[in-house]
Amino acid sequence: MTTHYPIPLSMNELLVEARRLSGIDIIDTEVREPLEVLLYSLNTESRLHQTGALAMQGKLLRLLCNRLRMMRDFAAHPEIADQKINNPLFVLGMARSGTTKTHRVLSSTGDFNYMPYWQVQYPALFSGDPSESPQPRIDAADSYLHWLDQAAPESKTGHSFETFAAEEDSLLTEQCFVAPSFFAYSEVPSYMAWFMALGSQGMIRNFEFLKDVLKYLQWQGLASPDKPWGLKAPTYYGFEPELLSVFPDAKLVMTHRTPLATVPSICKLLEYFHMPFDDARVDPIGLQGNLAELLKLHLHNRTEHANITILDIPFEDVVQDTGAVIEEIYRFAGISFTDATQQKVHSWNDNNPIHSKGKFKYSLEEFGLTKDAIEGDMAGYIAFINALKARRGEQA
Protein backbone atom coordinates (compact mmCIF):
# COMPACT_ATOMS: atom_id res chain seq x y z
CA MET A 1 0.00 0.00 0.00
CA THR A 2 1.41 3.38 -1.04
CA THR A 3 1.89 5.92 1.75
CA HIS A 4 0.67 9.43 1.13
CA TYR A 5 1.73 12.54 2.95
CA PRO A 6 0.04 15.76 4.14
CA ILE A 7 1.55 19.21 3.85
CA PRO A 8 3.87 19.37 6.91
CA LEU A 9 2.85 22.89 8.02
CA SER A 10 -0.65 23.88 9.13
CA MET A 11 -2.41 26.89 7.65
CA ASN A 12 -1.38 29.18 10.52
CA GLU A 13 2.19 27.87 10.37
CA LEU A 14 2.34 28.56 6.62
CA LEU A 15 1.17 32.14 7.15
CA VAL A 16 3.74 32.69 9.91
CA GLU A 17 6.51 31.14 7.82
CA ALA A 18 5.62 33.32 4.82
CA ARG A 19 5.96 36.42 6.99
CA ARG A 20 9.33 35.17 8.27
CA LEU A 21 10.68 34.32 4.81
CA SER A 22 9.55 37.60 3.26
CA GLY A 23 10.43 39.74 6.27
CA ILE A 24 7.03 41.42 5.94
CA ASP A 25 4.81 41.57 9.01
CA ILE A 26 1.44 41.97 7.28
CA ILE A 27 -1.55 39.84 8.24
CA ASP A 28 -3.06 38.48 5.01
CA THR A 29 -6.65 37.90 6.08
CA GLU A 30 -8.06 37.59 2.55
CA VAL A 31 -6.11 34.42 1.80
CA ARG A 32 -7.29 32.44 4.82
CA GLU A 33 -10.51 30.95 3.42
CA PRO A 34 -9.18 29.75 0.05
CA LEU A 35 -5.96 28.49 1.64
CA GLU A 36 -7.91 26.54 4.27
CA VAL A 37 -10.08 24.89 1.61
CA LEU A 38 -7.07 24.09 -0.58
CA LEU A 39 -5.08 22.61 2.31
CA TYR A 40 -8.00 20.39 3.32
CA SER A 41 -8.28 19.12 -0.22
CA LEU A 42 -4.53 18.53 -0.57
CA ASN A 43 -4.26 16.78 2.80
CA THR A 44 -7.34 14.57 2.61
CA GLU A 45 -8.10 14.00 -1.09
CA SER A 46 -4.80 14.22 -2.92
CA ARG A 47 -2.22 11.46 -2.96
CA LEU A 48 0.88 13.56 -2.34
CA HIS A 49 4.07 11.54 -2.14
CA GLN A 50 6.74 12.58 0.36
CA THR A 51 8.74 14.69 -2.09
CA GLY A 52 5.52 16.13 -3.48
CA ALA A 53 4.20 17.21 -0.08
CA LEU A 54 7.38 19.19 0.56
CA ALA A 55 7.35 20.60 -2.98
CA MET A 56 3.72 21.66 -2.65
CA GLN A 57 4.50 23.32 0.68
CA GLY A 58 7.31 25.22 -1.03
CA LYS A 59 4.93 26.28 -3.79
CA LEU A 60 2.36 27.56 -1.30
CA LEU A 61 5.01 29.52 0.58
CA ARG A 62 6.22 31.10 -2.67
CA LEU A 63 2.67 32.18 -3.50
CA LEU A 64 2.09 33.55 0.00
CA CYS A 65 5.40 35.46 0.02
CA ASN A 66 4.60 37.04 -3.34
CA ARG A 67 1.24 38.16 -1.97
CA LEU A 68 2.88 39.81 1.04
CA ARG A 69 5.43 41.59 -1.15
CA MET A 70 2.68 42.91 -3.39
CA MET A 71 0.65 44.07 -0.39
CA ARG A 72 3.73 45.87 0.95
CA ASP A 73 4.39 47.63 -2.35
CA PHE A 74 0.78 48.59 -3.08
CA ALA A 75 0.54 50.11 0.41
CA ALA A 76 3.81 52.03 0.00
CA HIS A 77 3.10 53.13 -3.59
CA PRO A 78 -0.61 53.87 -4.15
CA GLU A 79 0.31 55.27 -7.58
CA ILE A 80 0.61 51.68 -8.82
CA ALA A 81 -3.18 51.59 -9.01
CA ASP A 82 -3.11 54.50 -11.48
CA GLN A 83 -1.32 52.45 -14.16
CA LYS A 84 -3.52 51.89 -17.24
CA ILE A 85 -4.04 48.52 -18.91
CA ASN A 86 -5.31 49.38 -22.37
CA ASN A 87 -6.59 47.06 -25.11
CA PRO A 88 -5.12 43.78 -23.85
CA LEU A 89 -5.31 40.80 -26.18
CA PHE A 90 -6.30 37.46 -24.65
CA VAL A 91 -5.70 34.10 -26.33
CA LEU A 92 -8.40 31.65 -25.25
CA GLY A 93 -9.04 28.03 -26.14
CA MET A 94 -8.98 24.51 -24.80
CA ALA A 95 -5.57 23.41 -23.62
CA ARG A 96 -3.69 21.66 -26.42
CA SER A 97 -5.43 23.71 -29.12
CA GLY A 98 -2.53 25.98 -30.15
CA THR A 99 -2.85 28.67 -27.49
CA THR A 100 0.78 28.46 -26.37
CA LYS A 101 2.22 28.70 -29.88
CA THR A 102 -0.06 31.63 -30.75
CA HIS A 103 0.87 33.43 -27.52
CA ARG A 104 4.60 32.85 -27.86
CA VAL A 105 4.72 33.93 -31.49
CA LEU A 106 2.89 37.14 -30.58
CA SER A 107 5.34 37.73 -27.74
CA SER A 108 8.30 37.37 -30.14
CA THR A 109 7.26 40.38 -32.22
CA GLY A 110 8.07 43.06 -29.66
CA ASP A 111 4.65 44.63 -30.21
CA PHE A 112 3.08 43.21 -27.01
CA ASN A 113 3.88 43.19 -23.34
CA TYR A 114 4.03 39.63 -22.05
CA MET A 115 4.99 37.79 -18.88
CA PRO A 116 7.95 35.41 -19.19
CA TYR A 117 7.99 32.41 -16.90
CA TRP A 118 10.20 34.04 -14.29
CA GLN A 119 7.69 36.87 -13.86
CA VAL A 120 4.65 34.62 -13.40
CA GLN A 121 6.64 32.74 -10.75
CA TYR A 122 8.08 35.83 -9.07
CA PRO A 123 6.12 38.97 -10.02
CA ALA A 124 6.90 40.75 -6.76
CA LEU A 125 9.98 42.74 -5.83
CA PHE A 126 12.04 41.02 -3.15
CA SER A 127 13.16 44.27 -1.50
CA GLY A 128 10.36 46.66 -2.45
CA ASP A 129 12.85 48.87 -4.28
CA PRO A 130 11.87 49.10 -7.99
CA SER A 131 15.52 49.62 -8.90
CA GLU A 132 16.53 46.21 -7.55
CA SER A 133 18.06 43.74 -9.98
CA PRO A 134 15.60 41.07 -11.16
CA GLN A 135 18.43 38.50 -11.25
CA PRO A 136 17.60 36.82 -7.92
CA ARG A 137 14.02 36.27 -9.10
CA ILE A 138 15.28 34.92 -12.44
CA ASP A 139 17.69 32.60 -10.61
CA ALA A 140 14.90 31.32 -8.35
CA ALA A 141 12.72 30.54 -11.37
CA ASP A 142 15.67 28.82 -13.08
CA SER A 143 16.24 26.68 -10.00
CA TYR A 144 12.61 25.59 -9.92
CA LEU A 145 12.67 24.68 -13.62
CA HIS A 146 15.79 22.58 -13.06
CA TRP A 147 13.95 20.66 -10.34
CA LEU A 148 10.86 20.31 -12.54
CA ASP A 149 12.91 18.93 -15.44
CA GLN A 150 14.32 16.27 -13.13
CA ALA A 151 10.98 15.44 -11.52
CA ALA A 152 8.97 15.19 -14.75
CA PRO A 153 11.31 15.22 -17.77
CA GLU A 154 8.56 14.03 -20.12
CA SER A 155 6.39 17.07 -19.47
CA LYS A 156 8.51 19.29 -21.75
CA THR A 157 7.34 17.27 -24.78
CA GLY A 158 3.84 18.63 -24.16
CA HIS A 159 4.59 22.04 -22.67
CA SER A 160 8.10 23.40 -22.29
CA PHE A 161 8.49 25.88 -19.44
CA GLU A 162 11.37 28.23 -20.18
CA THR A 163 12.64 31.06 -17.99
CA PHE A 164 12.32 33.82 -20.59
CA ALA A 165 9.51 32.41 -22.75
CA ALA A 166 6.01 33.86 -22.54
CA GLU A 167 3.94 31.89 -20.05
CA GLU A 168 0.24 31.64 -19.35
CA ASP A 169 -1.55 33.77 -16.78
CA SER A 170 -2.91 30.85 -14.73
CA LEU A 171 0.48 30.28 -13.10
CA LEU A 172 0.42 33.91 -11.99
CA THR A 173 -3.17 34.04 -10.74
CA GLU A 174 -2.61 31.05 -8.46
CA GLN A 175 -1.23 33.74 -6.16
CA CYS A 176 -4.81 34.95 -5.83
CA PHE A 177 -5.60 31.50 -4.31
CA VAL A 178 -9.03 31.80 -5.94
CA ALA A 179 -7.94 30.01 -9.08
CA PRO A 180 -9.15 27.06 -11.16
CA SER A 181 -5.68 25.77 -12.03
CA PHE A 182 -4.68 23.98 -8.79
CA PHE A 183 -6.18 20.75 -10.16
CA ALA A 184 -3.28 20.64 -12.64
CA TYR A 185 -0.85 19.44 -9.93
CA SER A 186 -3.00 17.19 -7.76
CA GLU A 187 -6.54 15.94 -7.33
CA VAL A 188 -8.36 18.63 -5.28
CA PRO A 189 -12.11 17.95 -5.79
CA SER A 190 -13.43 19.77 -2.73
CA TYR A 191 -11.36 22.85 -3.56
CA MET A 192 -12.71 22.82 -7.13
CA ALA A 193 -16.27 22.42 -5.80
CA TRP A 194 -15.69 25.43 -3.52
CA PHE A 195 -14.34 27.45 -6.44
CA MET A 196 -17.28 26.58 -8.70
CA ALA A 197 -19.73 27.45 -5.92
CA LEU A 198 -18.42 31.03 -6.04
CA GLY A 199 -19.98 31.30 -9.52
CA SER A 200 -18.92 34.27 -11.60
CA GLN A 201 -17.29 35.93 -8.59
CA GLY A 202 -14.51 33.35 -8.55
CA MET A 203 -13.20 34.27 -11.98
CA ILE A 204 -13.88 37.98 -11.45
CA ARG A 205 -11.60 37.88 -8.40
CA ASN A 206 -9.06 36.01 -10.53
CA PHE A 207 -9.20 38.61 -13.31
CA GLU A 208 -9.05 41.54 -10.88
CA PHE A 209 -5.91 40.05 -9.34
CA LEU A 210 -4.40 39.68 -12.82
CA LYS A 211 -5.14 43.32 -13.60
CA ASP A 212 -3.46 44.45 -10.38
CA VAL A 213 -0.34 42.43 -11.19
CA LEU A 214 -0.15 43.84 -14.73
CA LYS A 215 -0.22 47.35 -13.24
CA TYR A 216 2.45 46.32 -10.76
CA LEU A 217 4.74 44.96 -13.49
CA GLN A 218 4.34 48.15 -15.53
CA TRP A 219 5.18 50.22 -12.46
CA GLN A 220 8.34 48.13 -11.97
CA GLY A 221 9.38 49.04 -15.52
CA LEU A 222 9.02 45.46 -16.74
CA ALA A 223 6.36 46.40 -19.30
CA SER A 224 5.46 49.43 -21.37
CA PRO A 225 2.13 51.22 -20.86
CA ASP A 226 2.33 52.14 -24.56
CA LYS A 227 1.99 48.52 -25.69
CA PRO A 228 -1.00 46.19 -25.32
CA TRP A 229 -0.58 43.12 -23.18
CA GLY A 230 -0.61 39.74 -24.91
CA LEU A 231 -2.08 37.26 -22.43
CA LYS A 232 -3.37 33.72 -22.45
CA ALA A 233 -4.73 30.88 -20.35
CA PRO A 234 -6.84 27.82 -21.19
CA THR A 235 -8.92 28.54 -18.09
CA TYR A 236 -10.64 31.55 -19.71
CA TYR A 237 -13.13 30.11 -22.20
CA GLY A 238 -16.60 29.91 -20.69
CA PHE A 239 -15.86 33.02 -18.61
CA GLU A 240 -15.88 35.65 -21.35
CA PRO A 241 -18.44 37.97 -19.63
CA GLU A 242 -16.38 37.96 -16.44
CA LEU A 243 -13.19 38.69 -18.38
CA LEU A 244 -14.79 41.60 -20.21
CA SER A 245 -16.26 43.00 -16.99
CA VAL A 246 -12.70 43.53 -15.73
CA PHE A 247 -11.04 44.24 -19.11
CA PRO A 248 -13.86 45.90 -21.11
CA ASP A 249 -11.62 46.88 -24.06
CA ALA A 250 -9.99 43.45 -24.39
CA LYS A 251 -9.60 41.68 -27.72
CA LEU A 252 -10.37 37.95 -27.62
CA VAL A 253 -8.73 35.40 -29.91
CA MET A 254 -9.72 31.73 -29.61
CA THR A 255 -7.98 28.70 -31.07
CA HIS A 256 -10.03 25.58 -31.86
CA ARG A 257 -9.09 21.91 -32.17
CA THR A 258 -11.22 18.80 -32.14
CA PRO A 259 -11.81 17.49 -28.60
CA LEU A 260 -10.96 14.03 -29.93
CA ALA A 261 -7.36 15.28 -29.82
CA THR A 262 -7.44 17.84 -27.00
CA VAL A 263 -9.13 15.70 -24.32
CA PRO A 264 -6.62 12.80 -24.34
CA SER A 265 -3.76 15.26 -24.84
CA ILE A 266 -4.87 17.21 -21.75
CA CYS A 267 -5.08 13.96 -19.76
CA LYS A 268 -1.54 13.05 -20.76
CA LEU A 269 -0.11 16.46 -19.91
CA LEU A 270 -1.88 16.53 -16.53
CA GLU A 271 -0.46 13.10 -15.81
CA TYR A 272 3.02 14.55 -16.30
CA PHE A 273 2.20 17.69 -14.28
CA HIS A 274 1.04 15.51 -11.36
CA MET A 275 4.24 13.44 -11.25
CA PRO A 276 6.34 15.87 -9.15
CA PHE A 277 3.62 16.06 -6.49
CA ASP A 278 0.99 13.34 -6.61
CA ASP A 279 0.60 9.60 -7.19
CA ALA A 280 -3.07 9.86 -8.17
CA ARG A 281 -4.08 9.22 -11.76
CA VAL A 282 -6.11 11.93 -13.51
CA ASP A 283 -9.84 11.14 -13.71
CA PRO A 284 -10.33 11.19 -17.51
CA ILE A 285 -14.11 10.76 -17.49
CA GLY A 286 -14.61 13.46 -14.87
CA LEU A 287 -12.28 15.78 -16.77
CA GLN A 288 -14.16 15.13 -20.02
CA GLY A 289 -17.43 16.06 -18.31
CA ASN A 290 -15.99 19.27 -16.85
CA LEU A 291 -14.55 20.31 -20.22
CA ALA A 292 -17.88 19.59 -21.91
CA GLU A 293 -19.71 21.86 -19.46
CA LEU A 294 -17.23 24.69 -20.03
CA LEU A 295 -17.63 24.36 -23.79
CA LYS A 296 -21.42 24.53 -23.44
CA LEU A 297 -21.06 27.63 -21.30
CA HIS A 298 -18.74 29.15 -23.89
CA LEU A 299 -21.24 28.55 -26.71
CA HIS A 300 -24.02 29.96 -24.52
CA ASN A 301 -21.98 33.11 -23.91
CA ARG A 302 -21.55 33.59 -27.65
CA THR A 303 -25.31 33.59 -28.25
CA GLU A 304 -26.45 35.41 -25.10
CA HIS A 305 -23.90 38.24 -24.87
CA ALA A 306 -23.92 40.53 -27.88
CA ASN A 307 -20.80 42.42 -26.71
CA ILE A 308 -18.57 39.36 -27.07
CA THR A 309 -16.54 39.46 -30.30
CA ILE A 310 -14.03 36.69 -30.83
CA LEU A 311 -11.56 36.00 -33.62
CA ASP A 312 -11.70 32.23 -34.17
CA ILE A 313 -8.65 30.35 -35.50
CA PRO A 314 -8.52 26.60 -36.26
CA PHE A 315 -5.59 24.71 -34.78
CA GLU A 316 -4.54 23.55 -38.22
CA ASP A 317 -4.01 27.15 -39.32
CA VAL A 318 -1.91 27.91 -36.25
CA VAL A 319 0.37 24.98 -37.09
CA GLN A 320 0.47 25.21 -40.89
CA ASP A 321 0.11 28.92 -41.68
CA THR A 322 1.38 30.75 -38.62
CA GLY A 323 2.33 33.95 -40.41
CA ALA A 324 -1.13 34.41 -41.91
CA VAL A 325 -2.75 33.73 -38.52
CA ILE A 326 -0.62 36.33 -36.76
CA GLU A 327 -1.33 38.88 -39.50
CA GLU A 328 -5.05 38.17 -39.07
CA ILE A 329 -4.76 38.72 -35.32
CA TYR A 330 -2.98 42.04 -35.91
CA ARG A 331 -5.80 43.23 -38.18
CA PHE A 332 -8.35 42.17 -35.59
CA ALA A 333 -6.46 44.05 -32.86
CA GLY A 334 -5.97 47.14 -35.03
CA ILE A 335 -2.17 46.89 -35.00
CA SER A 336 0.01 47.46 -38.06
CA PHE A 337 1.63 44.25 -39.32
CA THR A 338 4.99 45.35 -40.70
CA ASP A 339 7.66 43.56 -42.73
CA ALA A 340 9.80 43.53 -39.59
CA THR A 341 7.00 41.85 -37.65
CA GLN A 342 6.57 39.27 -40.38
CA GLN A 343 10.28 38.47 -40.25
CA LYS A 344 10.16 37.99 -36.48
CA VAL A 345 7.21 35.59 -36.85
CA HIS A 346 9.08 33.55 -39.47
CA SER A 347 12.20 33.56 -37.29
CA TRP A 348 10.27 32.23 -34.28
CA ASN A 349 8.74 29.49 -36.42
CA ASP A 350 12.13 28.50 -37.83
CA ASN A 351 13.71 28.37 -34.37
CA ASN A 352 10.90 26.42 -32.73
CA PRO A 353 10.08 23.41 -34.91
CA ILE A 354 7.29 21.08 -33.82
CA HIS A 355 8.39 18.16 -31.62
CA SER A 356 11.76 19.85 -30.96
CA LYS A 357 11.54 18.57 -27.36
CA GLY A 358 10.36 15.11 -28.41
CA LYS A 359 7.11 13.61 -29.69
CA PHE A 360 4.16 14.04 -27.33
CA LYS A 361 2.21 10.79 -27.58
CA TYR A 362 -1.31 10.10 -26.31
CA SER A 363 -4.43 8.20 -27.27
CA LEU A 364 -8.08 7.89 -26.34
CA GLU A 365 -7.61 4.25 -25.42
CA GLU A 366 -4.91 4.72 -22.79
CA PHE A 367 -7.32 6.86 -20.75
CA GLY A 368 -10.45 4.78 -21.34
CA LEU A 369 -11.95 7.51 -23.50
CA THR A 370 -14.09 6.84 -26.55
CA LYS A 371 -14.83 8.72 -29.75
CA ASP A 372 -18.58 8.22 -29.33
CA ALA A 373 -18.65 9.58 -25.77
CA ILE A 374 -16.63 12.70 -26.60
CA GLU A 375 -18.68 13.38 -29.73
CA GLY A 376 -21.84 12.97 -27.66
CA ASP A 377 -20.74 15.22 -24.79
CA MET A 378 -19.27 17.91 -27.05
CA ALA A 379 -21.50 17.70 -30.11
CA GLY A 380 -22.31 21.41 -30.12
CA TYR A 381 -18.68 22.46 -30.00
CA ILE A 382 -17.61 19.96 -32.65
CA ALA A 383 -20.35 21.33 -34.92
CA PHE A 384 -19.02 24.84 -34.25
CA ILE A 385 -15.48 23.80 -35.28
CA ASN A 386 -16.74 22.14 -38.45
CA ALA A 387 -18.72 25.26 -39.38
CA LEU A 388 -15.66 27.43 -38.67
CA LYS A 389 -13.50 25.35 -40.99
CA ALA A 390 -16.16 25.43 -43.68
CA ARG A 391 -16.34 29.22 -43.45
CA ARG A 392 -12.59 29.45 -43.83
CA GLY A 393 -12.63 27.27 -46.91
CA GLU A 394 -11.19 24.22 -45.20
CA GLN A 395 -12.46 20.67 -45.24
CA ALA A 396 -14.71 20.05 -42.28
C-alpha positions in Angstrom: 0.0 0.0 0.0 1.4 3.4 -1.0 1.9 5.9 1.8 0.7 9.4 1.1 1.7 12.5 3.0 0.0 15.8 4.1 1.5 19.2 3.8 3.9 19.4 6.9 2.9 22.9 8.0 -0.7 23.9 9.1 -2.4 26.9 7.7 -1.4 29.2 10.5 2.2 27.9 10.4 2.3 28.6 6.6 1.2 32.1 7.1 3.7 32.7 9.9 6.5 31.1 7.8 5.6 33.3 4.8 6.0 36.4 7.0 9.3 35.2 8.3 10.7 34.3 4.8 9.6 37.6 3.3 10.4 39.7 6.3 7.0 41.4 5.9 4.8 41.6 9.0 1.4 42.0 7.3 -1.5 39.8 8.2 -3.1 38.5 5.0 -6.6 37.9 6.1 -8.1 37.6 2.5 -6.1 34.4 1.8 -7.3 32.4 4.8 -10.5 31.0 3.4 -9.2 29.7 0.0 -6.0 28.5 1.6 -7.9 26.5 4.3 -10.1 24.9 1.6 -7.1 24.1 -0.6 -5.1 22.6 2.3 -8.0 20.4 3.3 -8.3 19.1 -0.2 -4.5 18.5 -0.6 -4.3 16.8 2.8 -7.3 14.6 2.6 -8.1 14.0 -1.1 -4.8 14.2 -2.9 -2.2 11.5 -3.0 0.9 13.6 -2.3 4.1 11.5 -2.1 6.7 12.6 0.4 8.7 14.7 -2.1 5.5 16.1 -3.5 4.2 17.2 -0.1 7.4 19.2 0.6 7.4 20.6 -3.0 3.7 21.7 -2.7 4.5 23.3 0.7 7.3 25.2 -1.0 4.9 26.3 -3.8 2.4 27.6 -1.3 5.0 29.5 0.6 6.2 31.1 -2.7 2.7 32.2 -3.5 2.1 33.5 0.0 5.4 35.5 0.0 4.6 37.0 -3.3 1.2 38.2 -2.0 2.9 39.8 1.0 5.4 41.6 -1.1 2.7 42.9 -3.4 0.7 44.1 -0.4 3.7 45.9 0.9 4.4 47.6 -2.4 0.8 48.6 -3.1 0.5 50.1 0.4 3.8 52.0 0.0 3.1 53.1 -3.6 -0.6 53.9 -4.2 0.3 55.3 -7.6 0.6 51.7 -8.8 -3.2 51.6 -9.0 -3.1 54.5 -11.5 -1.3 52.4 -14.2 -3.5 51.9 -17.2 -4.0 48.5 -18.9 -5.3 49.4 -22.4 -6.6 47.1 -25.1 -5.1 43.8 -23.8 -5.3 40.8 -26.2 -6.3 37.5 -24.7 -5.7 34.1 -26.3 -8.4 31.7 -25.3 -9.0 28.0 -26.1 -9.0 24.5 -24.8 -5.6 23.4 -23.6 -3.7 21.7 -26.4 -5.4 23.7 -29.1 -2.5 26.0 -30.2 -2.9 28.7 -27.5 0.8 28.5 -26.4 2.2 28.7 -29.9 -0.1 31.6 -30.7 0.9 33.4 -27.5 4.6 32.9 -27.9 4.7 33.9 -31.5 2.9 37.1 -30.6 5.3 37.7 -27.7 8.3 37.4 -30.1 7.3 40.4 -32.2 8.1 43.1 -29.7 4.6 44.6 -30.2 3.1 43.2 -27.0 3.9 43.2 -23.3 4.0 39.6 -22.0 5.0 37.8 -18.9 8.0 35.4 -19.2 8.0 32.4 -16.9 10.2 34.0 -14.3 7.7 36.9 -13.9 4.7 34.6 -13.4 6.6 32.7 -10.7 8.1 35.8 -9.1 6.1 39.0 -10.0 6.9 40.8 -6.8 10.0 42.7 -5.8 12.0 41.0 -3.1 13.2 44.3 -1.5 10.4 46.7 -2.4 12.9 48.9 -4.3 11.9 49.1 -8.0 15.5 49.6 -8.9 16.5 46.2 -7.5 18.1 43.7 -10.0 15.6 41.1 -11.2 18.4 38.5 -11.3 17.6 36.8 -7.9 14.0 36.3 -9.1 15.3 34.9 -12.4 17.7 32.6 -10.6 14.9 31.3 -8.3 12.7 30.5 -11.4 15.7 28.8 -13.1 16.2 26.7 -10.0 12.6 25.6 -9.9 12.7 24.7 -13.6 15.8 22.6 -13.1 13.9 20.7 -10.3 10.9 20.3 -12.5 12.9 18.9 -15.4 14.3 16.3 -13.1 11.0 15.4 -11.5 9.0 15.2 -14.8 11.3 15.2 -17.8 8.6 14.0 -20.1 6.4 17.1 -19.5 8.5 19.3 -21.8 7.3 17.3 -24.8 3.8 18.6 -24.2 4.6 22.0 -22.7 8.1 23.4 -22.3 8.5 25.9 -19.4 11.4 28.2 -20.2 12.6 31.1 -18.0 12.3 33.8 -20.6 9.5 32.4 -22.8 6.0 33.9 -22.5 3.9 31.9 -20.0 0.2 31.6 -19.3 -1.6 33.8 -16.8 -2.9 30.8 -14.7 0.5 30.3 -13.1 0.4 33.9 -12.0 -3.2 34.0 -10.7 -2.6 31.1 -8.5 -1.2 33.7 -6.2 -4.8 35.0 -5.8 -5.6 31.5 -4.3 -9.0 31.8 -5.9 -7.9 30.0 -9.1 -9.2 27.1 -11.2 -5.7 25.8 -12.0 -4.7 24.0 -8.8 -6.2 20.7 -10.2 -3.3 20.6 -12.6 -0.9 19.4 -9.9 -3.0 17.2 -7.8 -6.5 15.9 -7.3 -8.4 18.6 -5.3 -12.1 17.9 -5.8 -13.4 19.8 -2.7 -11.4 22.9 -3.6 -12.7 22.8 -7.1 -16.3 22.4 -5.8 -15.7 25.4 -3.5 -14.3 27.5 -6.4 -17.3 26.6 -8.7 -19.7 27.5 -5.9 -18.4 31.0 -6.0 -20.0 31.3 -9.5 -18.9 34.3 -11.6 -17.3 35.9 -8.6 -14.5 33.4 -8.6 -13.2 34.3 -12.0 -13.9 38.0 -11.5 -11.6 37.9 -8.4 -9.1 36.0 -10.5 -9.2 38.6 -13.3 -9.0 41.5 -10.9 -5.9 40.1 -9.3 -4.4 39.7 -12.8 -5.1 43.3 -13.6 -3.5 44.4 -10.4 -0.3 42.4 -11.2 -0.2 43.8 -14.7 -0.2 47.4 -13.2 2.4 46.3 -10.8 4.7 45.0 -13.5 4.3 48.1 -15.5 5.2 50.2 -12.5 8.3 48.1 -12.0 9.4 49.0 -15.5 9.0 45.5 -16.7 6.4 46.4 -19.3 5.5 49.4 -21.4 2.1 51.2 -20.9 2.3 52.1 -24.6 2.0 48.5 -25.7 -1.0 46.2 -25.3 -0.6 43.1 -23.2 -0.6 39.7 -24.9 -2.1 37.3 -22.4 -3.4 33.7 -22.5 -4.7 30.9 -20.4 -6.8 27.8 -21.2 -8.9 28.5 -18.1 -10.6 31.6 -19.7 -13.1 30.1 -22.2 -16.6 29.9 -20.7 -15.9 33.0 -18.6 -15.9 35.7 -21.3 -18.4 38.0 -19.6 -16.4 38.0 -16.4 -13.2 38.7 -18.4 -14.8 41.6 -20.2 -16.3 43.0 -17.0 -12.7 43.5 -15.7 -11.0 44.2 -19.1 -13.9 45.9 -21.1 -11.6 46.9 -24.1 -10.0 43.4 -24.4 -9.6 41.7 -27.7 -10.4 38.0 -27.6 -8.7 35.4 -29.9 -9.7 31.7 -29.6 -8.0 28.7 -31.1 -10.0 25.6 -31.9 -9.1 21.9 -32.2 -11.2 18.8 -32.1 -11.8 17.5 -28.6 -11.0 14.0 -29.9 -7.4 15.3 -29.8 -7.4 17.8 -27.0 -9.1 15.7 -24.3 -6.6 12.8 -24.3 -3.8 15.3 -24.8 -4.9 17.2 -21.7 -5.1 14.0 -19.8 -1.5 13.0 -20.8 -0.1 16.5 -19.9 -1.9 16.5 -16.5 -0.5 13.1 -15.8 3.0 14.6 -16.3 2.2 17.7 -14.3 1.0 15.5 -11.4 4.2 13.4 -11.2 6.3 15.9 -9.2 3.6 16.1 -6.5 1.0 13.3 -6.6 0.6 9.6 -7.2 -3.1 9.9 -8.2 -4.1 9.2 -11.8 -6.1 11.9 -13.5 -9.8 11.1 -13.7 -10.3 11.2 -17.5 -14.1 10.8 -17.5 -14.6 13.5 -14.9 -12.3 15.8 -16.8 -14.2 15.1 -20.0 -17.4 16.1 -18.3 -16.0 19.3 -16.9 -14.5 20.3 -20.2 -17.9 19.6 -21.9 -19.7 21.9 -19.5 -17.2 24.7 -20.0 -17.6 24.4 -23.8 -21.4 24.5 -23.4 -21.1 27.6 -21.3 -18.7 29.1 -23.9 -21.2 28.5 -26.7 -24.0 30.0 -24.5 -22.0 33.1 -23.9 -21.6 33.6 -27.7 -25.3 33.6 -28.3 -26.5 35.4 -25.1 -23.9 38.2 -24.9 -23.9 40.5 -27.9 -20.8 42.4 -26.7 -18.6 39.4 -27.1 -16.5 39.5 -30.3 -14.0 36.7 -30.8 -11.6 36.0 -33.6 -11.7 32.2 -34.2 -8.7 30.4 -35.5 -8.5 26.6 -36.3 -5.6 24.7 -34.8 -4.5 23.5 -38.2 -4.0 27.1 -39.3 -1.9 27.9 -36.2 0.4 25.0 -37.1 0.5 25.2 -40.9 0.1 28.9 -41.7 1.4 30.7 -38.6 2.3 33.9 -40.4 -1.1 34.4 -41.9 -2.7 33.7 -38.5 -0.6 36.3 -36.8 -1.3 38.9 -39.5 -5.1 38.2 -39.1 -4.8 38.7 -35.3 -3.0 42.0 -35.9 -5.8 43.2 -38.2 -8.3 42.2 -35.6 -6.5 44.0 -32.9 -6.0 47.1 -35.0 -2.2 46.9 -35.0 0.0 47.5 -38.1 1.6 44.2 -39.3 5.0 45.4 -40.7 7.7 43.6 -42.7 9.8 43.5 -39.6 7.0 41.9 -37.7 6.6 39.3 -40.4 10.3 38.5 -40.2 10.2 38.0 -36.5 7.2 35.6 -36.9 9.1 33.6 -39.5 12.2 33.6 -37.3 10.3 32.2 -34.3 8.7 29.5 -36.4 12.1 28.5 -37.8 13.7 28.4 -34.4 10.9 26.4 -32.7 10.1 23.4 -34.9 7.3 21.1 -33.8 8.4 18.2 -31.6 11.8 19.8 -31.0 11.5 18.6 -27.4 10.4 15.1 -28.4 7.1 13.6 -29.7 4.2 14.0 -27.3 2.2 10.8 -27.6 -1.3 10.1 -26.3 -4.4 8.2 -27.3 -8.1 7.9 -26.3 -7.6 4.2 -25.4 -4.9 4.7 -22.8 -7.3 6.9 -20.7 -10.4 4.8 -21.3 -11.9 7.5 -23.5 -14.1 6.8 -26.6 -14.8 8.7 -29.7 -18.6 8.2 -29.3 -18.6 9.6 -25.8 -16.6 12.7 -26.6 -18.7 13.4 -29.7 -21.8 13.0 -27.7 -20.7 15.2 -24.8 -19.3 17.9 -27.1 -21.5 17.7 -30.1 -22.3 21.4 -30.1 -18.7 22.5 -30.0 -17.6 20.0 -32.7 -20.3 21.3 -34.9 -19.0 24.8 -34.2 -15.5 23.8 -35.3 -16.7 22.1 -38.5 -18.7 25.3 -39.4 -15.7 27.4 -38.7 -13.5 25.4 -41.0 -16.2 25.4 -43.7 -16.3 29.2 -43.4 -12.6 29.4 -43.8 -12.6 27.3 -46.9 -11.2 24.2 -45.2 -12.5 20.7 -45.2 -14.7 20.1 -42.3 
